[in-house]
Every structure is written in structure tokens, then in C-alpha cells.
Amino acid sequence: MTGIRKAFPGVLALDDVTLDVRAGETHVLLGENGAGKSTLMKILSGALARDAGTIAIHGTEVALRSPHDARAHGVAIIYQELTLVPGMSAAENVFLGRAPARFGFVDHAAMIRDAGVVLRRLGVQLDPRRAVASLSLAERQLVEIACALSLDAQVLVMDEPTSALTDRESALLFTVIRSLTARGVAVVYISHRLDEIFAIGDRVTVLRDGRNVATRDVGSADRRELIRLMADRDVDEHHAETTRTPGTERLRVEGLTRWHALQDVSFSVRSGEIVALSGLLGAGRTEVARALFGLDPIDQGRIFVDGRESRIRSPRDAIAAGMGFVTEDRQRQGLVLDRSLQDNIALPVLRTTSRFGVASARRIRALANDAVRDLHIRTPGVEQPVRMLSGGNQQKVVLAKWMATGAKILMLDEPTRGIDVSAKQEIYLLIDRMAANGAAILLISSDLPEVIGLADRTLVMRDGRIAGEFERAESTPERLMACAVGG
């Protein structure tokens, strides 16, 4: 890709960007949120038209006017925000538009068999006949990866492919990537997890503000230099030491049970405390938060807020009890994509920003402007539709929405998914500040360093139960993982 330029209203997303990727290498594309990485890859995939520049594959210039053109030239992409059809099965999604046929009809048996083969390559024990709507975000992520692998692409783009995966699933994916590059496939890998760069990458290109900054061999790259190149300043990766002192019990859960999902889950979170839920894919972490927020019904169990039992049957009940929930799937569950940044932030506080049933545009705008300033959201203005923001900036809008409510209990499910290292530090400081101001934080994360760095206590889940509890001083990756796998 040479001299690529792309402008949107009010934003120059890419300015004379060049990227070359060799057969058999994993080329990492690095940059802060809004740096232009996803836009560049959408142009390569034919989903966006470039304003200027050229694309050549195997030395021959090509015109990629659509995703179909890109696939015809051997380019496949796994987007950060998933593109699956929820009403179809995993197998139907893997072979969407190119299902195997027999006598002029779709050969469902062959499709299910072939999808199962691709999923097993990823180490996934998943029934290909299951509807995508019934899958967790991590399972959907693996199905999306399977879609791209089934194409036998020459150029495979992976945009944050491990953002919803645990370390074990990520390790399996890395094994698949190495087998692909050994066969000559060129992999473009986008990630904000710097450890992954050194685990899987051969070369790394850094973008900043839509421009090339540097390309380095990973073997000679320096971690701190890469962070400085991304942020144009020094950023400390480590979590700030906290001086918080947890107060009285704010949330208590007793015997939370849901058929085939949760079994006798009990725990408490104090004011000013961060408690993490850790565990492998399918352990029940997200199911706990969904049940507490009234999204999924429970069969048994009691929920206490500030010492009083709360009957929570819906999100409305949960919000009234002072809860907020940052979901793991921001685009489908956390945002109204076609509405503006300020409209999204206002959604849970419309009552408090209204008078006589009419929302105050002035108060809503002030809330949105405060969020843009405090969370460093990159946007041309608060009227910008959130669909037009980068994934990391969308996540900041979701956080801002619940911060605006002043919730005293905050459940954060993968709160830094798809967020760059600089923005992560801002989010970590915000989480710590919310806890210091008296909020009880329930943190759900697949990122063990994040769990260890933020949590005062960590609860490890396995098979829908609490398998172990660790104080901050006891939490190490080895102990948490051993507990998660039953070792």
C-alpha cells in the first residue's frame, strides 16, 4: 500500500500512508485509537474507497472496489467489531455466500463438517450448528476467525483478534498464525497488547494521527520506544499505586444460581473496592454481571445493595438500585451507533437532565463536553455519530455514559477491550478514581496483568462457580491460571 489517503468530514484519517507486508511474515500494525489502523485495513479489504494511493499484491497493482474484489485477490480480514449474522448458525456464517452445494442445493452436512474442521484447528469445541446469537462474545470472535481461515487467504488481516480471548485461547490462535505464515501467508496483525507483538510479530509499523511514524524489526524493537512512537510522549505502562481504603459493604450476592450457567455464586464488594472476576472462556464471569443487572433471570439467589435486599428483574431495576454495566460488546449492547456521542451519554440520565419531560440540550452538551475532555475522546464534536468513532473512542463513550449516572456499583466487562496502551492508563486512573470516590467496582477481564494490577481481590470462576479467592498480595498469573483450570 503506497501513498494511501482518506478523509472523512472534519477528519483526515490517513495521510500518505505506506505499508508493505512480505509473504510468510506477521506484520504488526500499531498505533493509538484513531491513528488510522482500522481505516487502512478497511481500504485493503475493499470496504472503504481510498481518496489517493495504490495497492499492489505480488507486485501487481489491483483495484479493490469491494470486499468481493479483495477476497478474489486473496485478502481476508477479521474486524475488531464482529460482522457475523446472529440469526444464522456458526457453520452458515463460516461459509456465508459460498456454501458447499450438491445437486444445486446447499450441502448442509458438508458445511457443518467443514466448519467443524476449521473450528477444531483453533482448538474450539463448539457445535457448528449453534446459532451465533446464542454464543458469547469470545465464541463469536473465534467463529469470525474461522471465517477468515476458511478462505485460504494470501493476505490475512487480524484486527484485535484476541480482545475477547483468554491467554489459553490466544496461545492456540498464535499456533494457527505460525502455521499460516509457515505456508507463506502474509499476516497483518493489529493489537494494543504489546506482549503479543513480541510473541507473534516479525516487523512492526507504527501509525500516529494517520501518518507513518516508523517500521522496525520486532527483534530489535524496544518496548518503551514503541509506546513513545505511538503516543508522541513517554507513557508508563504500570498501574499507579493506590492508597484507597475500602469502606462498608456496598454489594452482596448470596447463592446466585441460573440453570446451566451459575451455581451458588456468593461474594461481596465494598465501597472503594475493586473486585475482579477472572477465569477461562465459559466460566460464567459475564453471566454473573448480566444476572445482577437484570438482563438474565435467576433461579435462586439474593442481591443486597447497601445492606438492603434488592429485587432486580430488569436493567431499569438495576439502574434504580445504583448500578451501571459496561458490557463486553459495545456495538450491540453498549451504544446506539447512529446517534451522536452526546445522545449516547445522555441515555441513562435523561430523567435527571429533563424538566417537565423535555431534555435540557444545554445540560446534555455539558455532560458530553466534560466526557470528551476527561476521557480524551477523539471526535470532531459531540454531535458526531458514534459509528464514526474508532473502537477505542466508542469504548470511552460507553464508560462516560455510566460515569454520568454517578452509579455506586459499576460492573465493567472487558473495559479496555480494543483500547491502546496510552488510553488504558487513562481508563485505569478513572477506574481507580471512581473507586476512591466510593464506588464498588466489579471488574471482569481476560487480561491477567490488568486484573493483577487493578484488583484489591480476585475471584476466579470455573464451571459457573467461584473456584477461589485471592487478595492482591496473593494474585500471580500462575496462581490465577492454576485455579481457573483446576490445577
C-alpha positions in Angstrom: 0.0 0.0 0.0 1.6 3.3 -1.1 0.6 6.9 -0.5 -2.8 6.0 0.9 -5.0 9.0 1.8 -8.5 9.0 3.2 -10.6 11.9 4.6 -13.9 12.0 6.4 -15.9 15.1 7.2 -13.8 17.0 9.6 -11.1 14.3 9.9 -8.1 13.4 7.8 -7.9 9.7 8.7 -4.9 8.7 6.6 -2.3 11.0 5.0 0.3 9.4 2.6 0.5 6.1 4.4 2.7 3.3 3.1 2.7 -0.3 4.3 4.5 -3.3 2.8 3.9 -6.8 4.0 6.0 -9.8 3.0 4.9 -13.4 2.3 5.3 -15.5 5.4 5.6 -12.7 7.9 3.4 -11.4 10.7 3.5 -7.6 10.3 2.1 -5.8 13.4 0.3 -2.5 12.8 0.5 -0.4 15.9 -1.0 3.0 17.0 -3.3 4.7 19.4 -7.0 4.7 18.9 -7.9 7.0 16.0 -4.4 6.6 14.5 -5.9 5.2 11.3 -5.1 1.4 11.6 -8.7 0.1 11.1 -9.3 2.6 8.3 -6.2 1.5 6.4 -7.3 -2.1 6.7 -10.9 -1.4 5.6 -9.4 0.1 2.4 -7.3 -3.0 1.9 -10.4 -5.2 2.4 -12.4 -3.2 -0.2 -14.9 -1.9 2.4 -13.7 1.7 2.0 -12.6 3.6 -1.1 -9.3 5.4 -0.8 -9.0 9.0 -1.9 -5.5 8.5 -3.2 -2.7 5.9 -3.3 -2.1 2.5 -4.8 -2.4 -1.1 -3.7 -0.3 -3.9 -5.2 -0.4 -7.7 -4.5 2.5 -9.8 -5.6 3.9 -6.7 -7.4 0.7 -6.1 -9.5 -1.4 -3.1 -8.8 -5.0 -4.0 -8.1 -8.3 -2.2 -7.8 -10.2 -3.3 -4.6 -13.6 -1.7 -5.0 -15.5 -4.2 -2.8 -14.9 -7.0 -0.2 -15.6 -9.4 -3.1 -12.7 -7.9 -5.1 -10.5 -8.2 -2.0 -11.4 -11.9 -1.5 -10.8 -12.6 -5.2 -7.3 -11.3 -4.7 -6.7 -13.4 -1.6 -7.3 -10.8 1.1 -9.3 -11.7 4.2 -10.0 -9.6 7.2 -11.1 -10.2 10.8 -12.6 -7.0 12.1 -12.4 -5.8 15.6 -16.1 -5.3 15.6 -17.6 -8.6 14.5 -19.6 -9.0 11.3 -21.5 -12.2 11.9 -25.2 -12.8 11.2 -26.7 -13.6 14.6 -29.7 -15.5 13.2 -27.5 -18.0 11.4 -25.5 -20.9 12.7 -21.8 -20.8 13.2 -21.3 -23.0 10.1 -23.6 -20.9 8.0 -21.5 -17.8 9.0 -18.2 -19.5 8.2 -19.3 -20.3 4.7 -21.7 -17.3 4.1 -22.1 -16.7 0.4 -20.0 -19.7 -0.6 -21.7 -22.7 1.0 -20.8 -26.2 -0.4 -23.5 -27.4 -2.8 -24.8 -30.8 -4.0 -27.2 -31.2 -7.0 -27.8 -27.4 -6.9 -28.7 -27.3 -3.2 -26.7 -26.3 -0.1 -25.0 -29.4 1.3 -25.6 -28.7 5.0 -23.8 -31.9 6.2 -20.7 -30.9 4.3 -20.9 -27.3 5.6 -21.2 -28.4 9.2 -18.4 -30.9 8.8 -16.0 -28.4 7.1 -16.8 -25.7 9.7 -16.1 -28.2 12.5 -12.7 -28.9 10.9 -11.8 -25.2 10.8 -13.0 -24.6 14.4 -11.0 -27.6 15.7 -7.9 -26.0 14.1 -8.5 -23.2 16.6 -8.8 -25.7 19.4 -12.5 -24.8 19.8 -15.1 -27.4 21.0 -18.1 -25.6 19.5 -21.1 -27.2 17.8 -21.1 -25.6 14.3 -24.9 -25.9 14.3 -25.4 -23.4 17.2 -26.9 -20.0 16.3 -24.4 -17.2 16.6 -26.9 -15.2 18.7 -26.5 -17.9 21.5 -22.7 -17.6 21.6 -20.6 -15.5 24.0 -18.5 -12.7 22.6 -15.4 -14.8 22.8 -17.1 -17.7 21.0 -18.2 -15.3 18.3 -14.7 -13.9 18.0 -13.4 -17.5 17.3 -16.2 -18.1 14.7 -15.1 -14.8 13.0 -11.5 -16.0 12.9 -12.7 -19.4 11.5 -14.5 -17.5 8.7 -11.2 -15.9 7.6 -9.2 -19.1 7.9 -11.7 -21.0 5.7 -10.9 -18.6 2.8 -7.3 -19.8 2.5 -6.2 -16.2 2.0 -2.8 -15.0 0.9 -3.1 -11.9 3.0 -4.9 -12.2 6.3 -5.7 -9.1 8.4 -6.4 -9.6 12.1 -7.8 -6.5 13.9 -7.6 -7.1 17.7 -8.3 -10.9 17.3 -7.6 -11.7 20.9 -9.5 -8.8 22.5 -12.2 -11.2 23.9 -9.9 -14.3 24.3 -8.2 -15.7 27.4 -4.4 -16.4 27.4 -5.1 -20.0 26.6 -7.2 -19.3 23.5 -4.7 -16.6 22.4 -1.9 -19.2 22.6 -3.9 -21.5 20.3 -4.5 -18.7 17.8 -0.8 -17.9 17.8 -0.1 -21.5 16.9 -2.5 -21.2 14.0 -0.9 -17.9 12.8 2.6 -19.5 12.9 1.3 -22.4 10.7 -0.2 -20.0 8.2 3.0 -17.9 7.9 5.0 -21.1 7.5 2.9 -21.7 4.4 3.7 -18.3 3.0 0.5 -16.4 4.2 1.2 -12.7 4.9 -0.5 -11.7 8.2 -1.3 -8.1 9.2 -1.8 -8.1 13.0 -3.4 -5.2 14.8 -3.2 -5.2 18.6 -2.9 -2.9 21.6 -1.4 -5.7 23.7 2.4 -5.1 23.5 3.3 -8.6 24.8 1.6 -10.0 21.7 3.8 -8.0 19.4 6.9 -9.7 20.7 5.2 -13.1 20.9 4.0 -13.3 17.3 5.4 -10.3 15.2 8.3 -10.2 12.7 8.1 -6.5 11.9 6.0 -3.6 13.3 4.8 -0.4 11.7 3.6 2.5 13.9 0.9 4.9 12.8 0.2 8.2 14.6 -2.5 10.7 13.6 -3.0 9.0 10.2 0.7 9.1 9.2 3.6 6.6 9.2 6.0 7.1 12.1 8.3 4.1 11.9 8.8 0.5 10.8 11.0 -1.8 12.9 12.1 -5.4 13.1 10.4 -6.8 16.2 13.7 -8.4 17.3 15.4 -5.1 17.6 12.4 -3.1 18.7 12.3 -1.5 22.2 9.0 -1.6 24.1 9.3 1.9 25.6 10.3 3.3 22.2 7.2 1.8 20.6 5.0 3.3 23.2 6.7 6.7 22.8 6.3 6.5 19.0 2.6 5.7 19.3 1.8 8.4 21.9 4.5 11.0 20.9 5.3 11.1 24.6 6.5 8.8 27.4 3.7 6.6 28.9 4.1 4.5 32.0 2.6 1.0 31.4 2.5 0.1 35.0 -0.6 0.6 37.2 -0.4 3.5 39.6 -0.1 2.5 43.2 -3.3 3.1 45.0 -3.9 4.4 48.5 -7.6 3.5 48.6 -9.1 2.1 51.8 -12.3 0.1 51.2 -15.3 1.1 53.3 -18.5 -0.6 54.1 -20.1 -3.4 52.1 -22.0 -2.0 49.1 -22.9 -5.1 47.2 -23.5 -8.6 48.5 -24.6 -11.6 46.4 -25.8 -14.8 48.1 -26.3 -18.2 46.3 -26.8 -16.7 42.8 -27.9 -19.7 40.6 -29.0 -19.9 37.0 -29.7 -23.2 35.2 -26.6 -24.3 33.2 -24.8 -21.1 33.8 -24.2 -20.2 37.5 -24.1 -22.4 40.6 -24.3 -20.9 44.1 -22.2 -17.8 43.4 -21.7 -15.7 46.6 -19.4 -12.7 47.1 -19.4 -9.1 48.3 -17.8 -5.8 47.1 -17.2 -2.9 49.5 -17.3 0.8 48.8 -14.0 1.9 47.4 -13.0 -1.7 46.4 -12.2 -3.2 43.1 -13.0 -6.9 42.9 -12.1 -8.8 39.7 -13.8 -11.9 38.2 -11.3 -14.0 36.4 -11.5 -17.3 34.6 -11.5 -19.1 31.2 -14.0 -18.7 28.4 -17.4 -20.0 29.5 -16.5 -19.9 33.2 -19.5 -17.7 34.0 -18.0 -14.3 34.5 -20.2 -12.3 32.1 -23.2 -14.3 33.2 -22.8 -13.0 36.8 -22.9 -9.4 35.6 -25.9 -10.0 33.3 -27.8 -11.6 36.1 -27.0 -8.8 38.6 -28.1 -6.2 36.0 -31.4 -7.9 35.4 -30.6 -8.9 31.8 -30.9 -12.7 32.5 -33.4 -14.2 35.0 -32.0 -16.1 38.0 -33.4 -19.3 39.5 -32.2 -18.7 43.0 -30.2 -16.1 45.0 -30.4 -12.8 46.8 -28.8 -9.4 46.0 -28.2 -6.8 48.6 -27.3 -3.2 47.9 -26.1 -1.2 50.9 -27.4 -3.8 53.3 -30.9 -3.9 51.8 -32.2 -6.7 49.6 -32.9 -5.6 46.0 -35.3 -7.4 43.7 -33.7 -6.8 40.3 -35.8 -8.1 37.4 -34.7 -5.7 34.6 -32.0 -3.2 33.8 -34.4 -0.4 34.9 -34.4 -2.0 38.4 -30.6 -2.3 38.4 -30.2 1.4 37.4 -32.7 2.4 40.1 -30.6 0.5 42.6 -27.5 2.5 41.6 -25.8 0.0 39.2 -24.1 0.6 35.9 -22.9 -2.1 33.4 -20.2 -1.6 30.8 -20.9 -4.6 28.5 -18.2 -6.6 26.7 -19.9 -6.0 23.3 -20.1 -2.2 23.0 -21.5 -2.0 19.5 -24.5 -4.3 20.0 -25.2 -3.8 23.7 -23.5 -0.6 24.8 -24.2 2.1 22.1 -26.8 3.3 19.7 -24.4 3.6 16.7 -26.4 6.0 14.6 -27.0 8.5 17.4 -24.5 11.1 18.4 -21.9 11.0 21.1 -23.9 13.3 23.3 -27.1 11.4 22.8 -25.4 8.1 23.9 -24.0 9.7 27.0 -27.4 11.1 27.9 -29.4 7.9 27.5 -29.2 6.7 31.2 -29.6 10.2 32.6 -32.5 11.6 30.6 -34.7 11.9 33.6 -32.2 13.9 35.6 -31.4 16.1 32.7 -35.0 16.8 31.8 -37.6 19.3 33.1 -41.3 18.7 32.6 -40.4 15.8 30.3 -38.1 17.9 28.0 -34.4 17.1 27.9 -32.1 20.0 28.5 -29.9 20.3 25.5 -27.5 22.6 27.4 -27.0 20.1 30.3 -26.6 17.2 27.9 -24.0 19.1 25.9 -22.1 20.0 29.0 -22.0 16.3 30.1 -20.7 15.3 26.7 -18.1 18.0 26.6 -16.9 17.1 30.1 -16.6 13.4 28.9 -14.6 14.4 25.8 -12.2 16.4 27.9 -11.8 14.0 30.8 -11.6 10.8 28.8 -9.6 12.3 25.9 -12.2 11.2 23.3 -11.1 11.9 19.8 -14.0 13.4 17.9 -14.7 16.4 15.7 -17.6 17.3 18.0 -20.2 15.9 20.4 -22.7 15.7 17.6 -20.6 13.1 15.8 -22.4 9.8 15.3 -20.6 7.2 17.5 -20.5 4.9 14.5 -17.8 7.2 13.0 -15.5 6.9 16.1 -12.7 4.4 16.4 -13.3 1.3 18.6 -11.4 2.7 21.5 -13.2 6.0 21.4 -16.5 4.2 21.3 -15.5 2.3 24.4 -14.7 5.6 26.2 -18.3 6.8 25.3 -19.7 3.7 27.0 -17.7 4.4 30.1 -18.7 8.1 30.0 -22.4 7.1 29.8 -22.3 5.2 33.1 -19.9 7.7 34.8 -22.6 10.4 34.1 -25.1 8.4 36.2 -22.9 8.6 39.3 -23.5 4.8 39.8 -22.4 3.5 43.2 -21.9 -0.1 41.8 -20.1 -0.4 38.5 -19.7 -3.7 36.6 -17.0 -3.4 33.9 -16.9 -6.3 31.5 -13.6 -6.1 29.5 -13.5 -2.3 29.9 -10.2 -1.8 28.0 -11.0 -4.1 25.1 -9.6 -2.6 21.9 -8.0 0.4 23.7 -4.4 1.4 23.2 -1.8 1.5 25.9 -2.0 5.2 26.5 -5.8 5.2 26.7 -5.6 2.2 29.0 -3.7 4.2 31.6 -6.3 6.9 31.4 -9.1 4.3 32.0 -7.2 2.6 34.8 -6.8 6.0 36.5 -10.6 6.7 36.0 -11.5 3.3 37.5 -9.2 3.9 40.5 -10.7 7.4 40.9 -14.3 6.1 40.8 -13.4 3.6 43.5 -11.6 6.3 45.5 -14.9 8.3 45.3 -16.8 5.4 46.9 -18.0 3.2 44.0 -17.9 -0.5 44.3 -16.2 -1.9 41.1 -16.8 -5.4 39.8 -14.1 -5.9 37.1 -14.4 -8.7 34.5 -11.3 -9.1 32.4 -9.4 -11.7 30.3 -6.2 -9.6 30.7 -4.4 -11.1 33.8 -1.9 -8.2 34.2 -4.9 -5.9 34.2 -6.6 -8.0 36.9 -3.5 -8.2 39.0 -2.7 -4.5 38.6 -6.2 -3.2 39.4 -8.0 -5.6 41.7 -7.9 -5.5 45.5 -9.3 -9.0 45.4 -9.7 -11.5 42.6 -12.4 -14.2 42.4 -11.6 -17.0 40.0 -14.6 -18.7 38.3 -14.7 -22.2 36.9 -17.8 -24.0 35.6 -20.2 -21.3 36.8 -18.8 -21.4 40.4 -16.4 -19.3 42.5 -13.3 -21.6 42.5 -11.0 -19.4 44.5 -10.4 -16.0 46.1 -7.1 -14.2 46.2 -6.0 -11.0 47.9 -3.9 -8.5 45.9 -0.7 -9.8 47.5 -1.6 -13.4 46.6 -2.5 -12.8 43.0 0.0 -14.0 40.5 -0.6 -15.2 36.9 0.4 -18.8 37.9 -2.0 -19.0 40.8 -4.9 -17.5 39.0 -4.5 -19.7 36.0 -4.0 -22.8 38.1 -7.2 -22.1 39.9 -9.0 -21.4 36.6 -8.1 -24.7 35.1 -8.5 -26.7 38.3 -4.8 -27.4 38.8 
